[in-house]
Amino acid sequence: MTDLLNCVPIITIGGFLGAGKTTLVNRILAQADGRRIVVFVNDFGSINIDYDLIEAADTDRISLKNGCVCCTLNDDLISSIVTFCREDQPDTIVIESSGVSNPRSLDQSIFALQSAGHVRLYNRIYVLDADQFGSLGYENTEILIDHAVASDLVLVNKSDLVSDKKLRALEATLDRSTGDTAVCRTTHCDVAIDSIFESNESVSFSCDGVVLADVEPVQSHRGRYHSWSKTVERPLRRETFQEFLRELSGIALRAKGTIVFDDDPTHLSAFDLVGNRMTNRTIGNCSPQQASKLVVIGKNDSMNLEELEYRFAACLAEGTV
């Protein structure tokens, strides 16, 4: 069986023409923060890369001084990805699909690469033009909704160009159609990069060695979602915590964190949950008092905070408080 934890994560970006996909790619490249990223795009001409960032360029590839590589999206996509994974493995691969294509068209190729042990599908993002939505006719509007359904995160972009009433109506339409897909309003695709890439950041408050849950609306989702975070300074029961994560997969849209388990207290493990896709891996050694941290994001109407507290409390190893 393929160990997906050791495979390169892939993020796909879809969206109709002019929705803002390239703007999002630019933001990713500008905020790589030490990550080695390979980005496959349709046309270099639409990517505004600062000249000072370019290290080398040829007909189908631009190498950047921050370690990122920008490649054209062509028929050799699969072989190009395999080459990167084998010879110069990046931290993440990002693929921007064509504005007129179905985001699902990439799935077959990615699943083939995943089965071969090269990559793992990590996050599917769809950029939706709020100003354009509804003005393309019934058929095209239905197509946009159908494409959004195939995503993990929908960015309702250009939200500054439409009224709050229209935004609420658009979000209501997406809620009825996309189920557990997360929806976020953006302007110029100004979204926190840590919501796209893995992050171990969390906000919480300490009390007698146990950090209490931080429960507050996620601002980017305008109060429609809640975040719940927890930090404890002693190990967790591995099997109980795994069961806790399996329960979260039916509740949370996103969960992530770092954990110390009681059966291996000298190593730190990282877990990541997006929809029903979950990974858990050891990331290194840790100190005797290393804290376990996690954050969960979900819809207001599906997150029972008291139940989360109860379920998580059962994960504490004997002797913790």
Sequence and secondary structure as in RCSB ss.txt:
>XXXX:A:sequence
MTDLLNCVPIITIGGFLGAGKTTLVNRILAQADGRRIVVFVNDFGSINIDYDLIEAADTDRISLKNGCVCCTLND
DLISSIVTFCREDQPDTIVIESSGVSNPRSLDQSIFALQSAGHVRLYNRIYVLDADQFGSLGYENTEILIDHAVA
SDLVLVNKSDLVSDKKLRALEATLDRSTGDTAVCRTTHCDVAIDSIFESNESVSFSCDGVVLADVEPVQSHRGRY
HSWSKTVERPLRRETFQEFLRELSGIALRAKGTIVFDDDPTHLSAFDLVGNRMTNRTIGNCSPQQASKLVVIGKN
DSMNLEELEYRFAACLAEGTV
>XXXX:A:secstr
   GGGSEEEEEEEESTTSSHHHHHHHHHHT TT  EEEEES GGG    GGGEEEE SSEEEETTS EEEE  T
THHHHHHHHHHHS  SEEEEE  TTS GGGGHHHHHHHHHTTSEEEEEEEEEEETTTTTSS HHHHHHHHHHHHT
 SEEEEE GGGS HHHHHHHHHHHHHHHTT EEEE STT   GGGTS       EEETTEEEEEEEE GGGTTSE
EEEEEEESS B HHHHHHHHHHHTTT SEEEEEEEETTEEEEEEEEEEETTEEEEEEEEE  TT  EEEEEEEET
TT  HHHHHHHHHTTB TT  
